[in-house]
Amino acid sequence: MSDLHKRQQQLEIVLKTLSIPEGIQLRAWQEADFSAIQRLAAQQGWATPTNRPEEALLAWQHSWPALVVTEGEEVVGFVRALTDGEVTTYIADLLVDPRYRRRGLGRLLIEACHALYPHTRLDLISEEDAVPFYRREGFRELGPGMRKSFR
């Protein structure tokens, strides 16, 4: 059984345990979603998906969990994470369209990552304006995060 098939089965099991708002779907990202991911990221001022699209697409292709929330056909939020499956799941990107915030979609994306790997901790680096959201979701600050970008 391929990794993709295993991940899809794993996600189908998890979806049954989550409370998903009416009219919203949660699913594994597909390459066709990448333009919507780029659009949402650009609206937020995140440059990498549009300035370095080949690298960003490869990052999505090599990440798991990599999920989107949709309303109808429209991607309205996403999460891209990495995990060792045992200790840590690192949330690299989590974004919900501002028009859809405060509807539980960010929480849903976090809960999905946790449900897929329930015994791992969730780590992330947050933009300052998102810190109150993560605090409400039970995250705590561990001190200043550090990042060095090369482009």
LUMLUM-576345 format. One record per residue (C-alpha): residue in three letters; residue number from 1; x, y, z. Coordinates in Angstrom, 1 decimal. Example, Ala and Ser with C-alpha at 12.3 -4.5 7.8 and 13.67 -1.06 7.14 Angstrom:
<nodes>
<node><residuo>ala</residuo><num>1</num><X>12.3</X><Y>-4.5</Y><Z>7.8</Z></node>
<node><residuo>ser</residuo><num>2</num><X>13.7</X><Y>-1.1</Y><Z>7.1</Z></node>
</nodes>
This chain:
<nodes>
<node><residuo>met</residuo><num>1</num><X>0.0</X><Y>0.0</Y><Z>0.0</Z></node>
<node><residuo>ser</residuo><num>2</num><X>1.4</X><Y>3.4</Y><Z>-1.0</Z></node>
<node><residuo>asp</residuo><num>3</num><X>2.1</X><Y>6.2</Y><Z>1.5</Z></node>
<node><residuo>leu</residuo><num>4</num><X>-0.6</X><Y>8.3</Y><Z>-0.2</Z></node>
<node><residuo>his</residuo><num>5</num><X>-3.2</X><Y>5.5</Y><Z>0.2</Z></node>
<node><residuo>lys</residuo><num>6</num><X>-2.2</X><Y>5.0</Y><Z>3.9</Z></node>
<node><residuo>arg</residuo><num>7</num><X>-2.5</X><Y>8.8</Y><Z>4.5</Z></node>
<node><residuo>gln</residuo><num>8</num><X>-5.9</X><Y>8.9</Y><Z>2.9</Z></node>
<node><residuo>gln</residuo><num>9</num><X>-7.2</X><Y>6.0</Y><Z>5.0</Z></node>
<node><residuo>gln</residuo><num>10</num><X>-5.7</X><Y>7.6</Y><Z>8.1</Z></node>
<node><residuo>leu</residuo><num>11</num><X>-7.5</X><Y>10.9</Y><Z>7.2</Z></node>
<node><residuo>glu</residuo><num>12</num><X>-10.8</X><Y>9.2</Y><Z>6.6</Z></node>
<node><residuo>ile</residuo><num>13</num><X>-10.7</X><Y>7.7</Y><Z>10.0</Z></node>
<node><residuo>val</residuo><num>14</num><X>-9.8</X><Y>11.0</Y><Z>11.6</Z></node>
<node><residuo>leu</residuo><num>15</num><X>-12.6</X><Y>12.9</Y><Z>9.8</Z></node>
<node><residuo>lys</residuo><num>16</num><X>-15.2</X><Y>10.8</Y><Z>11.5</Z></node>
<node><residuo>thr</residuo><num>17</num><X>-13.9</X><Y>12.0</Y><Z>14.9</Z></node>
<node><residuo>leu</residuo><num>18</num><X>-13.9</X><Y>15.8</Y><Z>14.1</Z></node>
<node><residuo>ser</residuo><num>19</num><X>-16.7</X><Y>18.3</Y><Z>14.4</Z></node>
<node><residuo>ile</residuo><num>20</num><X>-16.8</X><Y>20.0</Y><Z>11.0</Z></node>
<node><residuo>pro</residuo><num>21</num><X>-18.9</X><Y>23.1</Y><Z>10.5</Z></node>
<node><residuo>glu</residuo><num>22</num><X>-21.9</X><Y>22.7</Y><Z>8.2</Z></node>
<node><residuo>gly</residuo><num>23</num><X>-21.0</X><Y>23.5</Y><Z>4.6</Z></node>
<node><residuo>ile</residuo><num>24</num><X>-17.3</X><Y>23.0</Y><Z>5.2</Z></node>
<node><residuo>gln</residuo><num>25</num><X>-15.2</X><Y>20.1</Y><Z>3.9</Z></node>
<node><residuo>leu</residuo><num>26</num><X>-11.7</X><Y>19.1</Y><Z>5.2</Z></node>
<node><residuo>arg</residuo><num>27</num><X>-9.5</X><Y>17.0</Y><Z>2.9</Z></node>
<node><residuo>ala</residuo><num>28</num><X>-6.0</X><Y>16.3</Y><Z>1.9</Z></node>
<node><residuo>trp</residuo><num>29</num><X>-4.6</X><Y>19.0</Y><Z>-0.3</Z></node>
<node><residuo>gln</residuo><num>30</num><X>-4.3</X><Y>18.3</Y><Z>-4.0</Z></node>
<node><residuo>glu</residuo><num>31</num><X>-1.9</X><Y>19.9</Y><Z>-6.5</Z></node>
<node><residuo>ala</residuo><num>32</num><X>-4.9</X><Y>21.7</Y><Z>-8.1</Z></node>
<node><residuo>asp</residuo><num>33</num><X>-5.3</X><Y>23.6</Y><Z>-4.8</Z></node>
<node><residuo>phe</residuo><num>34</num><X>-1.9</X><Y>25.2</Y><Z>-5.0</Z></node>
<node><residuo>ser</residuo><num>35</num><X>-3.1</X><Y>28.3</Y><Z>-6.9</Z></node>
<node><residuo>ala</residuo><num>36</num><X>-5.7</X><Y>28.9</Y><Z>-4.1</Z></node>
<node><residuo>ile</residuo><num>37</num><X>-2.9</X><Y>28.4</Y><Z>-1.5</Z></node>
<node><residuo>gln</residuo><num>38</num><X>-0.8</X><Y>31.0</Y><Z>-3.3</Z></node>
<node><residuo>arg</residuo><num>39</num><X>-3.7</X><Y>33.4</Y><Z>-3.4</Z></node>
<node><residuo>leu</residuo><num>40</num><X>-4.5</X><Y>33.1</Y><Z>0.3</Z></node>
<node><residuo>ala</residuo><num>41</num><X>-0.8</X><Y>33.3</Y><Z>1.2</Z></node>
<node><residuo>ala</residuo><num>42</num><X>-0.3</X><Y>36.5</Y><Z>-0.9</Z></node>
<node><residuo>gln</residuo><num>43</num><X>-3.4</X><Y>38.1</Y><Z>0.7</Z></node>
<node><residuo>gln</residuo><num>44</num><X>-1.7</X><Y>37.5</Y><Z>4.1</Z></node>
<node><residuo>gly</residuo><num>45</num><X>1.6</X><Y>38.9</Y><Z>2.8</Z></node>
<node><residuo>trp</residuo><num>46</num><X>3.4</X><Y>35.6</Y><Z>2.7</Z></node>
<node><residuo>ala</residuo><num>47</num><X>5.9</X><Y>35.8</Y><Z>-0.2</Z></node>
<node><residuo>thr</residuo><num>48</num><X>7.3</X><Y>32.4</Y><Z>-0.6</Z></node>
<node><residuo>pro</residuo><num>49</num><X>4.4</X><Y>30.6</Y><Z>-2.5</Z></node>
<node><residuo>thr</residuo><num>50</num><X>4.3</X><Y>33.3</Y><Z>-5.1</Z></node>
<node><residuo>asn</residuo><num>51</num><X>8.0</X><Y>34.4</Y><Z>-5.2</Z></node>
<node><residuo>arg</residuo><num>52</num><X>9.3</X><Y>30.8</Y><Z>-5.1</Z></node>
<node><residuo>pro</residuo><num>53</num><X>6.5</X><Y>28.7</Y><Z>-6.5</Z></node>
<node><residuo>glu</residuo><num>54</num><X>8.5</X><Y>25.7</Y><Z>-7.6</Z></node>
<node><residuo>glu</residuo><num>55</num><X>10.1</X><Y>25.4</Y><Z>-4.1</Z></node>
<node><residuo>ala</residuo><num>56</num><X>6.8</X><Y>26.0</Y><Z>-2.4</Z></node>
<node><residuo>leu</residuo><num>57</num><X>5.0</X><Y>23.4</Y><Z>-4.5</Z></node>
<node><residuo>leu</residuo><num>58</num><X>7.8</X><Y>20.9</Y><Z>-3.7</Z></node>
<node><residuo>ala</residuo><num>59</num><X>7.4</X><Y>21.7</Y><Z>0.0</Z></node>
<node><residuo>trp</residuo><num>60</num><X>3.6</X><Y>20.9</Y><Z>-0.2</Z></node>
<node><residuo>gln</residuo><num>61</num><X>4.3</X><Y>17.7</Y><Z>-2.1</Z></node>
<node><residuo>his</residuo><num>62</num><X>6.7</X><Y>16.6</Y><Z>0.6</Z></node>
<node><residuo>ser</residuo><num>63</num><X>4.7</X><Y>17.6</Y><Z>3.7</Z></node>
<node><residuo>trp</residuo><num>64</num><X>2.2</X><Y>15.7</Y><Z>5.7</Z></node>
<node><residuo>pro</residuo><num>65</num><X>-0.3</X><Y>16.5</Y><Z>7.2</Z></node>
<node><residuo>ala</residuo><num>66</num><X>-1.1</X><Y>18.9</Y><Z>4.3</Z></node>
<node><residuo>leu</residuo><num>67</num><X>-4.8</X><Y>19.7</Y><Z>4.4</Z></node>
<node><residuo>val</residuo><num>68</num><X>-7.3</X><Y>22.2</Y><Z>3.1</Z></node>
<node><residuo>val</residuo><num>69</num><X>-10.7</X><Y>23.4</Y><Z>4.2</Z></node>
<node><residuo>thr</residuo><num>70</num><X>-13.2</X><Y>24.2</Y><Z>1.5</Z></node>
<node><residuo>glu</residuo><num>71</num><X>-16.6</X><Y>25.7</Y><Z>1.2</Z></node>
<node><residuo>gly</residuo><num>72</num><X>-18.0</X><Y>24.3</Y><Z>-2.0</Z></node>
<node><residuo>glu</residuo><num>73</num><X>-15.1</X><Y>24.3</Y><Z>-4.5</Z></node>
<node><residuo>glu</residuo><num>74</num><X>-13.3</X><Y>27.3</Y><Z>-2.8</Z></node>
<node><residuo>val</residuo><num>75</num><X>-10.2</X><Y>26.6</Y><Z>-0.6</Z></node>
<node><residuo>val</residuo><num>76</num><X>-10.8</X><Y>28.9</Y><Z>2.4</Z></node>
<node><residuo>gly</residuo><num>77</num><X>-8.0</X><Y>27.6</Y><Z>4.6</Z></node>
<node><residuo>phe</residuo><num>78</num><X>-5.0</X><Y>25.3</Y><Z>4.8</Z></node>
<node><residuo>val</residuo><num>79</num><X>-2.4</X><Y>23.7</Y><Z>7.0</Z></node>
<node><residuo>arg</residuo><num>80</num><X>1.0</X><Y>22.3</Y><Z>6.0</Z></node>
<node><residuo>ala</residuo><num>81</num><X>2.8</X><Y>20.3</Y><Z>8.7</Z></node>
<node><residuo>leu</residuo><num>82</num><X>5.7</X><Y>17.9</Y><Z>9.1</Z></node>
<node><residuo>thr</residuo><num>83</num><X>6.0</X><Y>15.1</Y><Z>11.6</Z></node>
<node><residuo>asp</residuo><num>84</num><X>8.3</X><Y>12.4</Y><Z>12.8</Z></node>
<node><residuo>gly</residuo><num>85</num><X>5.2</X><Y>10.5</Y><Z>13.8</Z></node>
<node><residuo>glu</residuo><num>86</num><X>6.4</X><Y>9.9</Y><Z>17.3</Z></node>
<node><residuo>val</residuo><num>87</num><X>7.4</X><Y>13.1</Y><Z>19.2</Z></node>
<node><residuo>thr</residuo><num>88</num><X>6.7</X><Y>16.3</Y><Z>17.2</Z></node>
<node><residuo>thr</residuo><num>89</num><X>4.4</X><Y>17.6</Y><Z>14.5</Z></node>
<node><residuo>tyr</residuo><num>90</num><X>5.6</X><Y>20.9</Y><Z>13.3</Z></node>
<node><residuo>ile</residuo><num>91</num><X>3.0</X><Y>23.2</Y><Z>11.8</Z></node>
<node><residuo>ala</residuo><num>92</num><X>4.8</X><Y>25.1</Y><Z>9.0</Z></node>
<node><residuo>asp</residuo><num>93</num><X>1.8</X><Y>27.0</Y><Z>7.6</Z></node>
<node><residuo>leu</residuo><num>94</num><X>-1.7</X><Y>27.5</Y><Z>8.9</Z></node>
<node><residuo>leu</residuo><num>95</num><X>-4.0</X><Y>30.1</Y><Z>7.3</Z></node>
<node><residuo>val</residuo><num>96</num><X>-7.7</X><Y>30.8</Y><Z>7.1</Z></node>
<node><residuo>asp</residuo><num>97</num><X>-9.2</X><Y>33.3</Y><Z>4.7</Z></node>
<node><residuo>pro</residuo><num>98</num><X>-10.0</X><Y>36.4</Y><Z>6.8</Z></node>
<node><residuo>arg</residuo><num>99</num><X>-13.6</X><Y>36.2</Y><Z>5.6</Z></node>
<node><residuo>tyr</residuo><num>100</num><X>-13.9</X><Y>32.7</Y><Z>7.3</Z></node>
<node><residuo>arg</residuo><num>101</num><X>-12.1</X><Y>33.4</Y><Z>10.6</Z></node>
<node><residuo>arg</residuo><num>102</num><X>-13.9</X><Y>32.9</Y><Z>13.9</Z></node>
<node><residuo>arg</residuo><num>103</num><X>-15.9</X><Y>30.0</Y><Z>12.5</Z></node>
<node><residuo>gly</residuo><num>104</num><X>-13.7</X><Y>27.2</Y><Z>14.0</Z></node>
<node><residuo>leu</residuo><num>105</num><X>-11.7</X><Y>26.5</Y><Z>10.8</Z></node>
<node><residuo>gly</residuo><num>106</num><X>-8.2</X><Y>27.2</Y><Z>12.3</Z></node>
<node><residuo>arg</residuo><num>107</num><X>-9.2</X><Y>25.0</Y><Z>15.3</Z></node>
<node><residuo>leu</residuo><num>108</num><X>-10.4</X><Y>22.3</Y><Z>12.9</Z></node>
<node><residuo>leu</residuo><num>109</num><X>-7.1</X><Y>22.3</Y><Z>11.1</Z></node>
<node><residuo>ile</residuo><num>110</num><X>-5.1</X><Y>22.0</Y><Z>14.4</Z></node>
<node><residuo>glu</residuo><num>111</num><X>-7.4</X><Y>19.3</Y><Z>15.7</Z></node>
<node><residuo>ala</residuo><num>112</num><X>-7.0</X><Y>17.3</Y><Z>12.5</Z></node>
<node><residuo>cys</residuo><num>113</num><X>-3.2</X><Y>17.5</Y><Z>12.8</Z></node>
<node><residuo>his</residuo><num>114</num><X>-3.4</X><Y>16.4</Y><Z>16.4</Z></node>
<node><residuo>ala</residuo><num>115</num><X>-5.9</X><Y>13.6</Y><Z>15.6</Z></node>
<node><residuo>leu</residuo><num>116</num><X>-3.6</X><Y>12.2</Y><Z>12.9</Z></node>
<node><residuo>tyr</residuo><num>117</num><X>-0.7</X><Y>12.0</Y><Z>15.3</Z></node>
<node><residuo>pro</residuo><num>118</num><X>-2.3</X><Y>12.2</Y><Z>18.8</Z></node>
<node><residuo>his</residuo><num>119</num><X>0.8</X><Y>11.4</Y><Z>20.9</Z></node>
<node><residuo>thr</residuo><num>120</num><X>3.0</X><Y>14.1</Y><Z>19.2</Z></node>
<node><residuo>arg</residuo><num>121</num><X>3.3</X><Y>17.6</Y><Z>20.5</Z></node>
<node><residuo>leu</residuo><num>122</num><X>2.4</X><Y>20.5</Y><Z>18.1</Z></node>
<node><residuo>asp</residuo><num>123</num><X>5.1</X><Y>23.1</Y><Z>17.6</Z></node>
<node><residuo>leu</residuo><num>124</num><X>5.0</X><Y>26.2</Y><Z>15.4</Z></node>
<node><residuo>ile</residuo><num>125</num><X>6.3</X><Y>29.7</Y><Z>14.9</Z></node>
<node><residuo>ser</residuo><num>126</num><X>3.5</X><Y>32.3</Y><Z>14.8</Z></node>
<node><residuo>glu</residuo><num>127</num><X>3.2</X><Y>35.8</Y><Z>13.5</Z></node>
<node><residuo>glu</residuo><num>128</num><X>2.5</X><Y>38.2</Y><Z>16.3</Z></node>
<node><residuo>asp</residuo><num>129</num><X>-1.1</X><Y>39.0</Y><Z>15.3</Z></node>
<node><residuo>ala</residuo><num>130</num><X>-1.9</X><Y>35.2</Y><Z>15.5</Z></node>
<node><residuo>val</residuo><num>131</num><X>-0.5</X><Y>34.7</Y><Z>19.0</Z></node>
<node><residuo>pro</residuo><num>132</num><X>-3.9</X><Y>35.3</Y><Z>20.7</Z></node>
<node><residuo>phe</residuo><num>133</num><X>-5.5</X><Y>32.6</Y><Z>18.6</Z></node>
<node><residuo>tyr</residuo><num>134</num><X>-2.9</X><Y>30.1</Y><Z>19.4</Z></node>
<node><residuo>arg</residuo><num>135</num><X>-3.1</X><Y>31.0</Y><Z>23.1</Z></node>
<node><residuo>arg</residuo><num>136</num><X>-6.9</X><Y>30.3</Y><Z>23.0</Z></node>
<node><residuo>glu</residuo><num>137</num><X>-6.1</X><Y>27.0</Y><Z>21.4</Z></node>
<node><residuo>gly</residuo><num>138</num><X>-3.9</X><Y>26.0</Y><Z>24.4</Z></node>
<node><residuo>phe</residuo><num>139</num><X>-0.5</X><Y>26.7</Y><Z>22.9</Z></node>
<node><residuo>arg</residuo><num>140</num><X>2.1</X><Y>28.3</Y><Z>25.1</Z></node>
<node><residuo>glu</residuo><num>141</num><X>5.1</X><Y>30.4</Y><Z>24.2</Z></node>
<node><residuo>leu</residuo><num>142</num><X>8.5</X><Y>28.8</Y><Z>24.6</Z></node>
<node><residuo>gly</residuo><num>143</num><X>10.5</X><Y>31.9</Y><Z>24.0</Z></node>
<node><residuo>pro</residuo><num>144</num><X>11.4</X><Y>33.7</Y><Z>20.8</Z></node>
<node><residuo>gly</residuo><num>145</num><X>11.5</X><Y>31.6</Y><Z>17.7</Z></node>
<node><residuo>met</residuo><num>146</num><X>14.4</X><Y>32.0</Y><Z>15.3</Z></node>
<node><residuo>arg</residuo><num>147</num><X>14.5</X><Y>31.8</Y><Z>11.5</Z></node>
<node><residuo>lys</residuo><num>148</num><X>17.1</X><Y>32.6</Y><Z>8.8</Z></node>
<node><residuo>ser</residuo><num>149</num><X>15.9</X><Y>32.9</Y><Z>5.2</Z></node>
<node><residuo>phe</residuo><num>150</num><X>18.3</X><Y>32.6</Y><Z>2.3</Z></node>
<node><residuo>arg</residuo><num>151</num><X>16.1</X><Y>34.2</Y><Z>-0.4</Z></node>
</nodes>
